[in-house]
Amino acid sequence: MSRYVMNAIGITLGLSFMWSFLVALFAVPSIIYIAHLKNMLDTPNVRTVHESLTPRLGGVAVFAGFMSALTIFADLTNGVQQLLAGCIVLFFVGLKDDLVSISVTKKFVGQLLATGIVMVMADVRITSFQGILGIHELPIGISYAFTFLVIVGITNAINLIDGLDGLAGTIVSIIVTTLGYFFYRYGGPDFGNYVYVSVCVLGGILGFLRYNFHRATIFMGDTGSLVCGFIVSILTIQFIEMGAQLGQPFGSSAPSVAVGILFVPLFDTLRVFLIRMMAGRSPFSPDKNHVHHRIIAMGFQQISTVMLLGLLNLVVILFVINFAELGNTILIVVLTAFSVLLSVFLGVYRSRTTQQRVAS
């Protein structure tokens, strides 16, 4: 690619980012004003960390910035158009949940519809395990089923980690920046336009984060977390497929590298689901067992907890990128072992804290 083309792409990406950022930045104050005027506020409860009535419609600003920038500046081929359609579906599902609350079943139906749009109409799916457990090319039925689980799983992982001021926005920003860099470097004509998806969502989130860090004056809400989670899931699938089809940037190690890039939300979700099921409860029953709850219980403040989890995700990303040549099996074993050790540490610390409280 010539320097002229690279410069032109760089300028367009810069404009995309600034458009998305500024739309979100200037939309949030109006959303906060209307939410207070109409009493559309999130009430604190035993599971939440915040202590005051706060609007939870920040996702509207993120979506507005992302959608407008992407449709103006990006090439909507290679599945991006269908990605936008899925985002619109989840936007309205999340918006209804933020305003009046809806059941888990209705959320699932919305996710099923959004996932079906990108899988069936754009054929965005994981086609190979790339050697994991000795499995390579997947039969088409298994490919669709596994892709559905990946999209729904990642979407809900991002949704579940949205429990502290600035946490979901920070983690999503780190993930999309990492994935966007590799789409820019190696995407080519088949995957290169996904860098615009990354840049546009990054701009929207950063504009929103101006008002979302502790003490937040607005929350992302399901409107934002469902849309962001869905976008992250599609970017992850295309990143893995880029490795399978183009051999770039990590070849057959792309699946394990993708797991490392999404480490914090995946670790948190799997951990709380296992804890709930081991206790005989539904994996979707709410509690205060998330990793950010455990870190706060150690005495950390909200901002330091967000920074700590962001740093943890960055460290894992750097590890999987620098040791990608070890292959999928070794990387997944290392990530699993690290997850177990981290989970044990959080559990042991919780037990000690409980004992100290009882003793006092």
Secondary structure by P-SEA (a helix, b strand, c coil): ccaaaaaaaaaaaaaaaaaaaaaaaaaaaaaaaaaaaacbbbbbcccccccccccccaaaaaaaaaaaaaacccccccaaaaaaaaaaaaaaaaaaaacccccaaaaaaaaaaaaaaaaccccccccccccccccccccaaaaaaaaaaaaaaaaaaaaaaccccaaaaaaaaaaaaaaaaaaacccccccccaaaaaaaaaaaaaaaacccccccccccccccaaaaaaaaaaaaaaaaaaaaacccccccaaaaaaaaaacaaaaaaaaaaaaaaaacccccccccccaaaaaaaacccaaaaaaaaaaaaaaaaaaaaaaccccaaaaaaaaaaaaaaaaaaaaaaaaaaaaaaaac
